Amino acid sequence: MLKNAYRYFAGSYFQLIPLTIIIQACIGSIAVYFLLQGVPTVWDMIQLLVCVAATTMYLGAILAQVHVRKVFNIFILGLVVNVLLLIIQLIN
């Protein structure tokens, strides 16, 4: 499944950059919204650091013009991290 997604991503790389940036930013900001509801604890701040780092790492990889394969892997990693943080916050 990831192989097909990578082939599509690599074939339409420049067209998908704006879309993936919007996806990362939206999911990351939703996770941050739920993280910062109420009084944030140290655990919330650690989760916030992880969320921001995952999103920024993807944006930095695009700006640094890293190889397409690495950009794709970082996108998937950031997406998984942000969705997991969102799920953790929705459970609490």
SULQUICOR-V725667 format. One record per backbone hydrogen bond with DSSP energy under -1.0 kcal/mol. NH is the residue of the N-H (numbers start at 1). CO is the residue of the C=O. E is the energy in kcal/mol with one decimal. If there is no record, write none. Layout:
nh-><NH/NH>
co-><CO/CO>
e-><E/E>
This chain:
nh-><5/6/7/8/9/10/11/12/16/17/20/21/22/23/24/25/26/27/28/29/30/31/32/33/34/35/36/45/46/47/48/49/50/51/52/53/54/55/56/57/58/59/60/61/62/63/64/65/66/71/72/73/74/75/76/77/78/79/80/81/82/83/84/85/86/87/88/89/90/91/92>
co-><1/2/3/4/5/6/7/8/12/13/16/17/18/19/20/21/22/23/24/25/26/27/28/29/30/31/32/41/42/43/44/45/46/47/48/49/50/51/52/53/54/55/56/57/58/59/60/62/61/67/68/69/70/71/72/73/74/75/76/77/78/79/80/81/82/83/84/85/86/87/88>
e-><-2.1/-2.7/-2.2/-2.2/-2.6/-3.3/-2.0/-1.8/-2.1/-1.2/-2.9/-2.2/-2.1/-2.5/-2.7/-2.5/-2.7/-2.5/-2.5/-2.4/-2.1/-2.1/-2.3/-2.3/-2.0/-2.0/-2.2/-1.9/-2.1/-2.2/-2.3/-2.3/-2.2/-2.4/-2.7/-2.5/-2.3/-2.0/-2.8/-2.3/-1.3/-1.9/-2.8/-1.9/-1.9/-2.3/-2.3/-1.2/-2.2/-2.2/-2.5/-2.3/-2.5/-2.3/-2.4/-2.4/-2.7/-2.4/-2.5/-2.6/-2.5/-2.3/-2.6/-2.5/-2.1/-2.5/-2.5/-2.1/-2.2/-2.0/-1.8>
